[in-house]
């Protein structure tokens, strides 16, 4: 009975949890409890099923069939310190975002492996408390991105030292945005749109010695077109427009990850990765309204002009016993935000993360992984931009607590 129950969990967990995250830009890297505990430094090290997301070439380590299901909970917080004495300071809404993932790997023969992953490449949950009293509502009151990527891969083992993998991605994305059109109109708009898009990925690993390995992973850019509805609510004397249709394009940026893993002693593995992300693909947020917004604006575009970024990931794993592993990680993540076009929708800046975790091999079939992480961001100052609905404000003490669990079953 254990196998059917576990497969039932694999189906139900992604359906029960919301797909939000608090990320640098809106990229997501929390793809498993083990991987997150290691700071995401998984591109070169020994595999578990979540390697489908980190570097699918590594799944050639895994014998037989294995299934993993897991989730992370992320609780962000920040203070908004307004520089005007007439404006009340605010905090982020007190919310916890869930982020699920699931993986399956199958050894086909001595040379080929199949891997399938369900995880989120992007996600966002920005929710300001205060409602109509939130001073930034003319720029953004709420911004959300929910996504799920379905990613089958074929991994090929050319020798004991070299493996290669290729895969395709099908990504579902839901985009939500709420803001108030400035006085004298003073009408709130609530956007809800979704869509599908497709991309490619590849990975490679070279392991010349048991104590040394190199990994490389690539994911393509995906230009995802969303279509949906926009609802309007009257907040002042101006009549609210009728409900309309809306469409736009949201980029999932190309990324390249390179890493090196070393084992200075038999029970200890260390890895360092760098991730390059082509955020310059996000030039503008353009939404098309039908009928035209307020009868006059068929297209509304907000310049972004984001910058390409680097992310440093460090991870250490120590086998305390044959059944218990201890883990720690560190991340430095650059923000892609162009200061000239900053807004309240994606309130990020350079961030750092420290993580700890553990893995427990319960028996020959079951593995339990857990982690805890603490994230903090550099404070950000917003210059007043009245035409964009941004008052002068400092975002201070931005941080997040993260925790997660993964369960692995080996057939």
Secondary structure, 3 states (H helix, E strand, C coil): CHHHHHHHHHHHHHHHCCCCCCCCCCECCCCCHHHHHCCCCCCCCCCCCCHHHHCHHHHHHCCCEEEEEEEEEEEEEEEEEECCCCCCCEEECCCCEEEEEEEEEEECCCCEEEEEEEECCECEEEEECCHHHCCCCCCCCEEEEEEEEEEEEEEEECCCCEEEEEEEEEEEEEEEEEEECCCCCCEEEEEEEEEEEEEEEEEEEEEEECCEEEEEEEECCEEEEEEEEEEEEECCCCCCCCCEEEEEEEEECCEEEEEEEEEEECCEEEEEEEEEECHHHCCEEEEEEEEEECCCEEEEEEECCCCCEEEEEEEEEEECCCCEEEEEEEEEECCCCCHHHCCCCCCCCCEEEEEEEEEEECCCCEEEEEEEEEEEECCEEECCEHHHCECCEEEEEEEEEEEEEEEEEEC
